[in-house]
């Protein structure tokens, strides 16, 4: 099994790199439109909200989706984003401590939850608390895909949740780490892994997977999505977009 998982990791690493590169593409042709750097897990919801914004205002918006640490490092390197929508507070704190974002505009906009998903189905439900035997039955000879726990918010939350249930050590050698949560979802949807640990917002937009287990909110640190302006001085368009994204829509 270890040889099979090892070769699979090599193939999945290439898939992850290619998908990550595609995920960094800017989604609007208007080069002078505000550019949002947004966590990959926001894509479906944010695309819908921005479509509504553009209908209401007739203003173009560009979005670059990727893992939160990738985007934060790009901002640190001088990338010309106007807004940053992070999947956790730690990377936002990282930029704020270095005075690389406009801290007075920072606001927590969204929350999320963690789930385990599978394209193969899960059979018997886990109940309120997932145990090792149920997880082993779901996994079979396959692996569990999740974002990198050392750097990516979803991975960090996931590791905390699995440790809370005393399951982390038993997964040694079975976890396939990828660059962001959407890549983990993609691998599960394609059946290339048996399970993936993703946000519930990801699971609900992917018809090829079913939710096997939803982690309790107290199993991991609170999942928050802070939004901030990057520039010290905001244009009227930036201010308007920031207000819209922080509002009821």
Short mmCIF file of the C-alpha atoms (twelve columns), coordinates in Angstrom:
data_MODEL
# 
_entry.id   MODEL 
# 
loop_
_atom_site.group_PDB 
_atom_site.id 
_atom_site.type_symbol 
_atom_site.label_atom_id 
_atom_site.label_alt_id 
_atom_site.label_comp_id 
_atom_site.label_asym_id 
_atom_site.label_seq_id 
_atom_site.Cartn_x 
_atom_site.Cartn_y 
_atom_site.Cartn_z 
_atom_site.pdbx_PDB_model_num 
ATOM 1   C CA . UNK A 1   0.000   0.000  0.000   1 
ATOM 2   C CA . UNK A 2   2.852   2.410  0.806   1 
ATOM 3   C CA . UNK A 3   4.342   2.071  -2.708  1 
ATOM 4   C CA . UNK A 4   0.958   2.731  -4.273  1 
ATOM 5   C CA . UNK A 5   0.356   5.779  -2.092  1 
ATOM 6   C CA . UNK A 6   3.879   7.029  -2.827  1 
ATOM 7   C CA . UNK A 7   3.455   6.867  -6.591  1 
ATOM 8   C CA . UNK A 8   0.007   8.373  -6.271  1 
ATOM 9   C CA . UNK A 9   1.435   11.301 -4.299  1 
ATOM 10  C CA . UNK A 10  3.895   12.017 -7.139  1 
ATOM 11  C CA . UNK A 11  1.118   12.059 -9.713  1 
ATOM 12  C CA . UNK A 12  -1.142  14.139 -7.513  1 
ATOM 13  C CA . UNK A 13  1.644   16.633 -6.848  1 
ATOM 14  C CA . UNK A 14  1.866   17.364 -10.564 1 
ATOM 15  C CA . UNK A 15  -1.920  17.687 -10.766 1 
ATOM 16  C CA . UNK A 16  -1.842  20.067 -7.822  1 
ATOM 17  C CA . UNK A 17  0.796   22.305 -9.370  1 
ATOM 18  C CA . UNK A 18  -1.090  22.522 -12.668 1 
ATOM 19  C CA . UNK A 19  -4.399  23.252 -10.954 1 
ATOM 20  C CA . UNK A 20  -2.815  25.866 -8.713  1 
ATOM 21  C CA . UNK A 21  -1.361  27.682 -11.691 1 
ATOM 22  C CA . UNK A 22  -4.763  27.696 -13.356 1 
ATOM 23  C CA . UNK A 23  -6.304  28.954 -10.124 1 
ATOM 24  C CA . UNK A 24  -4.183  32.087 -10.227 1 
ATOM 25  C CA . UNK A 25  -5.697  33.287 -13.467 1 
ATOM 26  C CA . UNK A 26  -7.426  36.661 -13.355 1 
ATOM 27  C CA . UNK A 27  -11.086 36.240 -14.241 1 
ATOM 28  C CA . UNK A 28  -11.849 39.604 -15.894 1 
ATOM 29  C CA . UNK A 29  -10.208 41.220 -18.953 1 
ATOM 30  C CA . UNK A 30  -10.447 44.783 -17.604 1 
ATOM 31  C CA . UNK A 31  -6.856  45.528 -16.574 1 
ATOM 32  C CA . UNK A 32  -7.757  48.675 -14.612 1 
ATOM 33  C CA . UNK A 33  -10.509 46.980 -12.566 1 
ATOM 34  C CA . UNK A 34  -9.958  46.335 -8.843  1 
ATOM 35  C CA . UNK A 35  -8.109  43.076 -8.207  1 
ATOM 36  C CA . UNK A 36  -9.156  40.833 -5.313  1 
ATOM 37  C CA . UNK A 37  -6.848  38.140 -3.969  1 
ATOM 38  C CA . UNK A 38  -9.234  35.526 -2.519  1 
ATOM 39  C CA . UNK A 39  -8.886  32.156 -0.826  1 
ATOM 40  C CA . UNK A 40  -9.680  29.249 -3.140  1 
ATOM 41  C CA . UNK A 41  -12.565 28.079 -0.953  1 
ATOM 42  C CA . UNK A 42  -14.431 31.320 -1.672  1 
ATOM 43  C CA . UNK A 43  -14.667 30.842 -5.419  1 
ATOM 44  C CA . UNK A 44  -18.280 29.789 -5.994  1 
ATOM 45  C CA . UNK A 45  -19.863 32.154 -3.503  1 
ATOM 46  C CA . UNK A 46  -17.633 35.107 -4.337  1 
ATOM 47  C CA . UNK A 47  -18.095 34.666 -8.080  1 
ATOM 48  C CA . UNK A 48  -21.863 34.840 -7.594  1 
ATOM 49  C CA . UNK A 49  -21.667 37.913 -5.359  1 
ATOM 50  C CA . UNK A 50  -19.319 39.715 -7.739  1 
ATOM 51  C CA . UNK A 51  -21.568 38.948 -10.677 1 
ATOM 52  C CA . UNK A 52  -24.351 40.692 -8.749  1 
ATOM 53  C CA . UNK A 53  -22.040 43.611 -7.922  1 
ATOM 54  C CA . UNK A 54  -21.116 44.071 -11.576 1 
ATOM 55  C CA . UNK A 55  -24.795 43.972 -12.588 1 
ATOM 56  C CA . UNK A 56  -25.655 46.655 -10.052 1 
ATOM 57  C CA . UNK A 57  -22.702 48.963 -10.660 1 
ATOM 58  C CA . UNK A 58  -21.549 48.189 -14.219 1 
ATOM 59  C CA . UNK A 59  -18.009 48.034 -12.815 1 
ATOM 60  C CA . UNK A 60  -15.576 45.246 -13.651 1 
ATOM 61  C CA . UNK A 61  -13.776 43.286 -10.939 1 
ATOM 62  C CA . UNK A 62  -10.838 40.896 -11.227 1 
ATOM 63  C CA . UNK A 63  -10.225 37.955 -8.900  1 
ATOM 64  C CA . UNK A 64  -7.170  35.765 -8.339  1 
ATOM 65  C CA . UNK A 65  -7.967  32.562 -6.402  1 
ATOM 66  C CA . UNK A 66  -5.364  30.419 -4.655  1 
ATOM 67  C CA . UNK A 67  -4.408  29.133 -1.230  1 
ATOM 68  C CA . UNK A 68  -4.280  31.858 1.419   1 
ATOM 69  C CA . UNK A 69  -0.512  31.488 2.108   1 
ATOM 70  C CA . UNK A 70  0.290   31.750 -1.615  1 
ATOM 71  C CA . UNK A 71  -1.694  34.973 -1.892  1 
ATOM 72  C CA . UNK A 72  -0.249  36.435 1.306   1 
ATOM 73  C CA . UNK A 73  3.294   35.785 0.072   1 
ATOM 74  C CA . UNK A 74  2.465   37.427 -3.247  1 
ATOM 75  C CA . UNK A 75  1.185   40.521 -1.449  1 
ATOM 76  C CA . UNK A 76  4.372   40.530 0.620   1 
ATOM 77  C CA . UNK A 77  6.325   40.436 -2.658  1 
ATOM 78  C CA . UNK A 78  4.456   43.488 -3.954  1 
ATOM 79  C CA . UNK A 79  1.619   41.993 -6.002  1 
ATOM 80  C CA . UNK A 80  -0.838  44.757 -7.011  1 
ATOM 81  C CA . UNK A 81  -3.999  43.503 -5.288  1 
ATOM 82  C CA . UNK A 82  -6.499  46.050 -3.997  1 
ATOM 83  C CA . UNK A 83  -8.348  43.685 -1.617  1 
ATOM 84  C CA . UNK A 84  -7.363  40.498 0.196   1 
ATOM 85  C CA . UNK A 85  -9.976  37.941 1.303   1 
ATOM 86  C CA . UNK A 86  -8.189  35.453 3.572   1 
ATOM 87  C CA . UNK A 87  -9.342  32.025 4.763   1 
ATOM 88  C CA . UNK A 88  -7.978  32.605 8.249   1 
ATOM 89  C CA . UNK A 89  -6.759  35.218 10.669  1 
ATOM 90  C CA . UNK A 90  -3.139  34.109 11.048  1 
ATOM 91  C CA . UNK A 91  -2.080  35.034 7.523   1 
ATOM 92  C CA . UNK A 92  -3.988  38.297 7.789   1 
ATOM 93  C CA . UNK A 93  -2.146  38.988 11.047  1 
ATOM 94  C CA . UNK A 94  1.120   38.180 9.248   1 
ATOM 95  C CA . UNK A 95  0.503   40.918 6.678   1 
ATOM 96  C CA . UNK A 96  -0.847  43.380 9.215   1 
ATOM 97  C CA . UNK A 97  2.206   42.987 11.456  1 
ATOM 98  C CA . UNK A 98  4.369   43.899 8.466   1 
ATOM 99  C CA . UNK A 99  2.150   46.891 7.653   1 
ATOM 100 C CA . UNK A 100 1.347   45.448 4.236   1 
ATOM 101 C CA . UNK A 101 -2.432  45.915 4.480   1 
ATOM 102 C CA . UNK A 102 -4.737  48.743 5.549   1 
ATOM 103 C CA . UNK A 103 -5.548  47.483 9.049   1 
ATOM 104 C CA . UNK A 104 -8.356  49.975 9.693   1 
ATOM 105 C CA . UNK A 105 -10.394 48.359 6.880   1 
ATOM 106 C CA . UNK A 106 -10.097 44.801 8.215   1 
ATOM 107 C CA . UNK A 107 -13.333 42.990 9.011   1 
ATOM 108 C CA . UNK A 108 -14.402 39.380 9.588   1 
ATOM 109 C CA . UNK A 109 -17.034 38.650 6.949   1 
ATOM 110 C CA . UNK A 110 -17.648 34.888 6.866   1 
ATOM 111 C CA . UNK A 111 -17.333 31.610 8.736   1 
ATOM 112 C CA . UNK A 112 -17.215 27.964 7.637   1 
ATOM 113 C CA . UNK A 113 -17.198 24.349 8.851   1 
ATOM 114 C CA . UNK A 114 -15.110 21.254 8.089   1 
ATOM 115 C CA . UNK A 115 -16.341 18.001 6.558   1 
ATOM 116 C CA . UNK A 116 -15.026 14.715 5.206   1 
ATOM 117 C CA . UNK A 117 -16.269 13.925 1.690   1 
ATOM 118 C CA . UNK A 118 -16.070 10.963 -0.672  1 
ATOM 119 C CA . UNK A 119 -17.135 10.187 -4.216  1 
ATOM 120 C CA . UNK A 120 -17.417 6.488  -3.402  1 
ATOM 121 C CA . UNK A 121 -19.987 6.964  -0.657  1 
ATOM 122 C CA . UNK A 122 -19.606 6.388  3.045   1 
ATOM 123 C CA . UNK A 123 -22.145 3.719  3.912   1 
ATOM 124 C CA . UNK A 124 -22.842 3.674  7.621   1 
ATOM 125 C CA . UNK A 125 -22.891 7.117  9.243   1 
ATOM 126 C CA . UNK A 126 -20.349 8.012  11.911  1 
ATOM 127 C CA . UNK A 127 -22.787 9.523  14.368  1 
ATOM 128 C CA . UNK A 128 -21.844 12.466 16.534  1 
ATOM 129 C CA . UNK A 129 -18.221 11.430 17.006  1 
ATOM 130 C CA . UNK A 130 -16.056 9.829  14.331  1 
ATOM 131 C CA . UNK A 131 -14.028 6.870  15.597  1 
ATOM 132 C CA . UNK A 132 -10.951 5.135  14.193  1 
ATOM 133 C CA . UNK A 133 -12.764 2.015  13.012  1 
ATOM 134 C CA . UNK A 134 -15.321 3.978  10.994  1 
ATOM 135 C CA . UNK A 135 -12.610 6.142  9.447   1 
ATOM 136 C CA . UNK A 136 -10.571 3.043  8.545   1 
ATOM 137 C CA . UNK A 137 -13.609 1.472  6.891   1 
ATOM 138 C CA . UNK A 138 -14.227 4.603  4.819   1 
ATOM 139 C CA . UNK A 139 -10.580 4.832  3.762   1 
ATOM 140 C CA . UNK A 140 -10.042 1.198  2.824   1 
ATOM 141 C CA . UNK A 141 -6.704  1.123  0.975   1 
ATOM 142 C CA . UNK A 142 -7.036  4.748  -0.158  1 
ATOM 143 C CA . UNK A 143 -5.726  8.053  1.074   1 
ATOM 144 C CA . UNK A 144 -7.149  11.196 2.622   1 
ATOM 145 C CA . UNK A 145 -6.457  14.455 0.788   1 
ATOM 146 C CA . UNK A 146 -6.221  17.703 2.714   1 
ATOM 147 C CA . UNK A 147 -4.475  21.048 2.469   1 
ATOM 148 C CA . UNK A 148 -0.980  21.352 3.960   1 
ATOM 149 C CA . UNK A 149 -1.477  21.512 7.754   1 
ATOM 150 C CA . UNK A 150 1.669   23.538 8.371   1 
ATOM 151 C CA . UNK A 151 0.818   26.431 6.073   1 
ATOM 152 C CA . UNK A 152 -2.754  26.322 4.729   1 
ATOM 153 C CA . UNK A 153 -5.689  27.336 6.967   1 
ATOM 154 C CA . UNK A 154 -7.943  24.414 5.981   1 
ATOM 155 C CA . UNK A 155 -5.111  21.990 6.701   1 
ATOM 156 C CA . UNK A 156 -4.373  23.577 10.048  1 
ATOM 157 C CA . UNK A 157 -8.031  23.439 11.063  1 
ATOM 158 C CA . UNK A 158 -8.264  19.871 9.790   1 
ATOM 159 C CA . UNK A 159 -5.244  18.701 11.732  1 
ATOM 160 C CA . UNK A 160 -6.674  20.250 14.896  1 
ATOM 161 C CA . UNK A 161 -10.026 18.528 14.323  1 
ATOM 162 C CA . UNK A 162 -8.442  15.113 13.733  1 
ATOM 163 C CA . UNK A 163 -6.271  15.508 16.808  1 
ATOM 164 C CA . UNK A 164 -9.342  16.493 18.829  1 
ATOM 165 C CA . UNK A 165 -10.856 13.104 17.890  1 
ATOM 166 C CA . UNK A 166 -7.541  11.265 18.536  1 
ATOM 167 C CA . UNK A 167 -7.354  10.241 14.856  1 
ATOM 168 C CA . UNK A 168 -4.312  12.156 13.592  1 
ATOM 169 C CA . UNK A 169 -1.573  9.675  14.572  1 
ATOM 170 C CA . UNK A 170 -3.477  6.764  13.065  1 
ATOM 171 C CA . UNK A 171 -3.493  8.506  9.664   1 
ATOM 172 C CA . UNK A 172 0.290   8.572  9.344   1 
ATOM 173 C CA . UNK A 173 1.219   7.582  5.802   1 
ATOM 174 C CA . UNK A 174 -2.370  7.912  4.576   1 
ATOM 175 C CA . UNK A 175 -2.613  11.685 4.192   1 
ATOM 176 C CA . UNK A 176 -1.982  13.333 0.817   1 
ATOM 177 C CA . UNK A 177 -1.178  17.013 1.333   1 
ATOM 178 C CA . UNK A 178 -2.051  19.506 -1.424  1 
ATOM 179 C CA . UNK A 179 -1.737  23.249 -1.976  1 
ATOM 180 C CA . UNK A 180 -5.315  24.264 -1.164  1 
ATOM 181 C CA . UNK A 181 -8.672  22.876 -0.155  1 
ATOM 182 C CA . UNK A 182 -10.119 22.988 -3.678  1 
ATOM 183 C CA . UNK A 183 -7.415  20.618 -4.903  1 
ATOM 184 C CA . UNK A 184 -8.328  18.178 -2.127  1 
ATOM 185 C CA . UNK A 185 -11.964 18.409 -3.222  1 
ATOM 186 C CA . UNK A 186 -11.012 17.839 -6.861  1 
ATOM 187 C CA . UNK A 187 -9.063  14.682 -6.024  1 
ATOM 188 C CA . UNK A 188 -12.002 13.270 -4.068  1 
ATOM 189 C CA . UNK A 189 -14.473 14.143 -6.822  1 
ATOM 190 C CA . UNK A 190 -12.316 12.312 -9.370  1 
ATOM 191 C CA . UNK A 191 -11.995 9.285  -7.118  1 
ATOM 192 C CA . UNK A 192 -8.220  9.669  -6.926  1 
ATOM 193 C CA . UNK A 193 -8.448  9.615  -3.131  1 
ATOM 194 C CA . UNK A 194 -10.984 7.869  -0.953  1 
ATOM 195 C CA . UNK A 195 -11.662 10.839 1.308   1 
ATOM 196 C CA . UNK A 196 -10.950 14.566 1.395   1 
ATOM 197 C CA . UNK A 197 -11.111 16.990 4.291   1 
ATOM 198 C CA . UNK A 198 -12.639 20.223 2.994   1 
ATOM 199 C CA . UNK A 199 -14.906 23.093 3.946   1 
ATOM 200 C CA . UNK A 200 -18.644 22.462 3.888   1 
ATOM 201 C CA . UNK A 201 -18.960 25.325 1.376   1 
ATOM 202 C CA . UNK A 202 -16.776 23.323 -1.022  1 
ATOM 203 C CA . UNK A 203 -18.719 20.116 -0.529  1 
ATOM 204 C CA . UNK A 204 -22.081 21.713 -1.248  1 
ATOM 205 C CA . UNK A 205 -21.063 22.871 -4.740  1 
ATOM 206 C CA . UNK A 206 -19.495 19.583 -5.879  1 
ATOM 207 C CA . UNK A 207 -22.186 17.066 -6.905  1 
ATOM 208 C CA . UNK A 208 -19.670 14.251 -7.349  1 
ATOM 209 C CA . UNK A 209 -19.047 13.917 -3.595  1 
ATOM 210 C CA . UNK A 210 -21.167 13.265 -0.553  1 
ATOM 211 C CA . UNK A 211 -20.526 14.453 2.976   1 
ATOM 212 C CA . UNK A 212 -19.509 11.600 5.255   1 
ATOM 213 C CA . UNK A 213 -18.915 13.540 8.439   1 
ATOM 214 C CA . UNK A 214 -19.207 17.107 9.706   1 
ATOM 215 C CA . UNK A 215 -16.767 18.120 12.455  1 
ATOM 216 C CA . UNK A 216 -18.163 19.922 15.455  1 
ATOM 217 C CA . UNK A 217 -17.358 23.618 15.667  1 
ATOM 218 C CA . UNK A 218 -15.469 23.129 18.943  1 
ATOM 219 C CA . UNK A 219 -13.156 20.491 17.398  1 
ATOM 220 C CA . UNK A 220 -10.920 23.171 15.885  1 
ATOM 221 C CA . UNK A 221 -10.237 26.938 16.119  1 
ATOM 222 C CA . UNK A 222 -13.046 29.114 14.809  1 
ATOM 223 C CA . UNK A 223 -12.948 29.430 11.015  1 
ATOM 224 C CA . UNK A 224 -13.145 33.086 10.013  1 
ATOM 225 C CA . UNK A 225 -12.608 34.852 6.684   1 
ATOM 226 C CA . UNK A 226 -11.266 38.386 7.165   1 
ATOM 227 C CA . UNK A 227 -11.399 40.929 4.341   1 
ATOM 228 C CA . UNK A 228 -9.039  43.897 4.059   1 
ATOM 229 C CA . UNK A 229 -7.911  46.600 1.658   1 
ATOM 230 C CA . UNK A 230 -4.246  46.324 0.739   1 
ATOM 231 C CA . UNK A 231 -3.487  49.934 -0.182  1 
ATOM 232 C CA . UNK A 232 -3.192  52.676 2.424   1 
ATOM 233 C CA . UNK A 233 -5.240  55.041 0.255   1 
ATOM 234 C CA . UNK A 234 -8.430  53.707 -1.298  1 
ATOM 235 C CA . UNK A 235 -10.049 54.819 -4.533  1 
ATOM 236 C CA . UNK A 236 -13.842 55.357 -4.489  1 
ATOM 237 C CA . UNK A 237 -14.217 52.098 -6.440  1 
ATOM 238 C CA . UNK A 238 -12.175 50.194 -3.842  1 
ATOM 239 C CA . UNK A 239 -14.207 51.666 -0.990  1 
ATOM 240 C CA . UNK A 240 -17.480 50.801 -2.696  1 
ATOM 241 C CA . UNK A 241 -16.396 47.212 -3.409  1 
ATOM 242 C CA . UNK A 242 -15.112 46.723 0.127   1 
ATOM 243 C CA . UNK A 243 -18.418 47.920 1.571   1 
ATOM 244 C CA . UNK A 244 -20.409 45.660 -0.766  1 
ATOM 245 C CA . UNK A 245 -18.406 42.547 0.150   1 
ATOM 246 C CA . UNK A 246 -18.781 43.301 3.841   1 
ATOM 247 C CA . UNK A 247 -22.511 43.783 3.510   1 
ATOM 248 C CA . UNK A 248 -25.600 41.531 3.380   1 
ATOM 249 C CA . UNK A 249 -24.866 40.176 -0.105  1 
# 
